[in-house]
Amino acid sequence: MPLGMTLQAAACFGLLTWSTDSSYATMWPPFVALGLGVGMVLAASSDAIVGNAPVRDGGVAGGLQATTLQIGGALGTSVLVSVISARVGSTLGGELTRAGVPAAAAAGFGEAEDTVAMGVAPVSGTMPEQLRAAVVEGSGQAFMNGLHAASLVTGLLCLVGAVVAAAGLGSRSSASAH
């Protein structure tokens, strides 16, 4: 479990290197590491939860594990989307201005924070090409700010989880030695 969580943390920290023009070659290694880490943690946690339950309670233990996995996934997704949205909201105006959108126009895009937080630039076909390009660039950078914030939070939580799991393993092996 600690190794899988450390691998997940490394994958999350790898996402911090991404930019709006990152290639697929940059993107796939963290996804592979994340998948391997999740697989390791799921297998180890299943063994720890179901394997340590009395045989007659194995079904209940498996059900509790599946339930907590679903609840954790839903809560984790909600929290991370909130982190992305908050970071996009706090940086969108500045990123649009830096990309060349006039300050008055950039302020008008404040209502598009939810759209940008989903990775979509709020452009239309009626915008002048130069403005459209600046909105795409600024929106992309604001989205990356949100993605980086969520990746940092996730990576740090994975490291905490790895330490907790390692401490749990250490206390479990010292308890079985007595």
DRENDODO-152475 format. One record per residue (C-alpha): residue in three letters; x negated, y negated, z negated; residue number from 1. Coordinates in steps of 0.1 Angstrom, whole numbers, plus 5000, padded with zeros to 4 digits. Each point is the difference from the previous one (the first is absolute). Last residue first. Example, Ala and Ser with C-alpha at 12.3 -4.5 7.8 and 13.67 -1.06 7.14 Angstrom:
<sites>
SITE|type|x|y|z|seq
SITE|Ser|4863|5011|4929|2
SITE|Ala|5014|5034|4993|1
</sites>
This chain:
<sites>
SITE|type|x|y|z|seq
SITE|His|4953|5099|4794|178
SITE|Ala|4988|5003|5036|177
SITE|Ser|5036|4996|5013|176
SITE|Ala|5002|4966|4984|175
SITE|Ser|4967|4988|5015|174
SITE|Ser|5012|5011|5034|173
SITE|Arg|5033|4982|4996|172
SITE|Ser|4983|4968|4987|171
SITE|Gly|4977|4999|5030|170
SITE|Leu|5028|5007|5025|169
SITE|Gly|5021|4972|4984|168
SITE|Ala|4970|4976|5001|167
SITE|Ala|4994|5009|5037|166
SITE|Ala|5037|4994|5007|165
SITE|Val|5000|4967|4982|164
SITE|Val|4968|4989|5018|163
SITE|Ala|5014|5010|5034|162
SITE|Gly|5033|4983|4992|161
SITE|Val|4981|4968|4992|160
SITE|Leu|4981|5003|5033|159
SITE|Cys|5033|5006|5018|158
SITE|Leu|5015|4969|4984|157
SITE|Leu|4970|4979|5012|156
SITE|Gly|5004|5013|5035|155
SITE|Thr|5037|4993|5000|154
SITE|Val|4996|4964|4988|153
SITE|Leu|4972|4994|5026|152
SITE|Ser|5021|5015|5028|151
SITE|Ala|5030|4979|4991|150
SITE|Ala|4979|4968|5000|149
SITE|His|4983|5011|5033|148
SITE|Leu|5034|5006|5016|147
SITE|Gly|5013|4966|4989|146
SITE|Asn|4970|4982|5013|145
SITE|Met|5002|5020|5032|144
SITE|Phe|5036|4987|5004|143
SITE|Ala|4988|4964|4995|142
SITE|Gln|4974|5006|5027|141
SITE|Gly|5025|5014|5024|140
SITE|Ser|5024|4971|4994|139
SITE|Gly|4972|4975|5006|138
SITE|Glu|4989|5017|5033|137
SITE|Val|5035|5006|5013|136
SITE|Val|5011|4964|4991|135
SITE|Ala|4969|4986|5017|134
SITE|Ala|5006|5020|5032|133
SITE|Arg|5037|4989|5000|132
SITE|Leu|4990|4964|4995|131
SITE|Gln|4975|5002|5030|130
SITE|Glu|5026|5018|5022|129
SITE|Pro|5028|4974|4994|128
SITE|Met|5028|5017|4981|127
SITE|Thr|5031|5010|5020|126
SITE|Gly|4991|5037|5001|125
SITE|Ser|5003|5001|4962|124
SITE|Val|4975|5006|4972|123
SITE|Pro|5004|5010|4964|122
SITE|Ala|4970|5024|4998|121
SITE|Val|5010|5035|4988|120
SITE|Gly|4979|5019|4975|119
SITE|Met|5028|5007|4976|118
SITE|Ala|4987|4973|4976|117
SITE|Val|5002|4977|5031|116
SITE|Thr|5037|5005|5003|115
SITE|Asp|5006|4995|4962|114
SITE|Glu|4979|4968|5001|113
SITE|Ala|5020|4986|5029|112
SITE|Glu|5018|4974|4978|111
SITE|Gly|4966|4982|4996|110
SITE|Phe|4997|4995|5037|109
SITE|Gly|5013|4965|4998|108
SITE|Ala|4970|4990|4979|107
SITE|Ala|4977|5011|5028|106
SITE|Ala|5019|4977|5024|105
SITE|Ala|4993|4970|4978|104
SITE|Ala|4964|5011|4995|103
SITE|Pro|4993|5003|5037|102
SITE|Val|4992|5037|5009|101
SITE|Gly|4963|5002|5008|100
SITE|Ala|4989|5034|4985|99
SITE|Arg|4990|4982|4968|98
SITE|Thr|5035|4985|4997|97
SITE|Leu|5016|5034|5004|96
SITE|Glu|4976|5015|4974|95
SITE|Gly|5008|4973|4975|94
SITE|Gly|5038|5003|5004|93
SITE|Leu|4999|5038|4998|92
SITE|Thr|4977|5003|4970|91
SITE|Ser|5023|5001|4969|90
SITE|Gly|5029|5017|5018|89
SITE|Val|4978|5026|5016|88
SITE|Arg|4985|5008|4965|87
SITE|Ala|5034|5002|4984|86
SITE|Ser|5014|5022|5028|85
SITE|Ile|4970|5024|4999|84
SITE|Val|5003|5003|4962|83
SITE|Ser|5037|5005|5003|82
SITE|Val|4995|5027|5026|81
SITE|Leu|4975|5016|4976|80
SITE|Val|5025|5000|4972|79
SITE|Ser|5028|5015|5021|78
SITE|Thr|4978|5027|5014|77
SITE|Gly|4987|5010|4966|76
SITE|Leu|5035|5001|4986|75
SITE|Ala|5013|5022|5028|74
SITE|Gly|4970|5023|5000|73
SITE|Gly|5000|5002|4962|72
SITE|Ile|5037|5009|4999|71
SITE|Gln|4995|5027|5027|70
SITE|Leu|4969|5015|4983|69
SITE|Thr|5018|4998|4966|68
SITE|Thr|5029|5021|5014|67
SITE|Ala|4977|5025|5017|66
SITE|Gln|4980|5005|4968|65
SITE|Leu|5032|5003|4979|64
SITE|Gly|5013|5026|5024|63
SITE|Gly|4968|5020|4999|62
SITE|Ala|5000|4999|4962|61
SITE|Val|5036|5011|4999|60
SITE|Gly|4993|5029|5024|59
SITE|Gly|4970|5011|4980|58
SITE|Asp|5019|5000|4967|57
SITE|Arg|5003|5038|4996|56
SITE|Val|4963|5003|5010|55
SITE|Pro|4989|4977|4972|54
SITE|Ala|4987|4967|5015|53
SITE|Asn|4962|4995|5004|52
SITE|Gly|4999|5011|5037|51
SITE|Val|5030|4979|5009|50
SITE|Ile|4985|4967|4988|49
SITE|Ala|4963|5005|5004|48
SITE|Asp|5003|5021|5031|47
SITE|Ser|5024|4975|5016|46
SITE|Ser|4977|4972|4990|45
SITE|Ala|4970|5017|5016|44
SITE|Ala|5018|5006|5033|43
SITE|Leu|5015|4965|5001|42
SITE|Val|4967|4984|4991|41
SITE|Met|4980|5019|5027|40
SITE|Gly|5026|4993|5026|39
SITE|Val|5001|4963|4991|38
SITE|Gly|4962|4998|5003|37
SITE|Leu|4999|5018|5033|36
SITE|Gly|5027|4977|5014|35
SITE|Leu|4983|4969|4987|34
SITE|Ala|4966|5011|5015|33
SITE|Val|5017|5006|5034|32
SITE|Phe|5017|4967|4998|31
SITE|Pro|4968|4982|4990|30
SITE|Pro|4981|5016|5030|29
SITE|Trp|5028|4992|5025|28
SITE|Met|5000|4962|4999|27
SITE|Thr|4965|4989|5011|26
SITE|Ala|5000|5022|5031|25
SITE|Tyr|5035|4988|5006|24
SITE|Ser|4985|4965|5005|23
SITE|Ser|5003|4971|4977|22
SITE|Asp|5013|4968|5016|21
SITE|Thr|5023|4988|4972|20
SITE|Ser|4973|5008|4975|19
SITE|Trp|4991|5031|4980|18
SITE|Thr|4971|5002|4976|17
SITE|Leu|5023|5000|4969|16
SITE|Leu|5016|5032|5014|15
SITE|Gly|4968|5019|4989|14
SITE|Phe|5008|4990|4964|13
SITE|Cys|5032|5020|5003|12
SITE|Ala|4982|5030|5015|11
SITE|Ala|4974|4998|4972|10
SITE|Ala|5028|5000|4974|9
SITE|Gln|5017|5030|5017|8
SITE|Leu|4966|5019|4998|7
SITE|Thr|4997|4991|4964|6
SITE|Met|5036|5013|4994|5
SITE|Gly|4991|5032|5017|4
SITE|Leu|4968|5004|4980|3
SITE|Pro|5018|4993|4968|2
SITE|Met|5027|5026|5008|1
</sites>
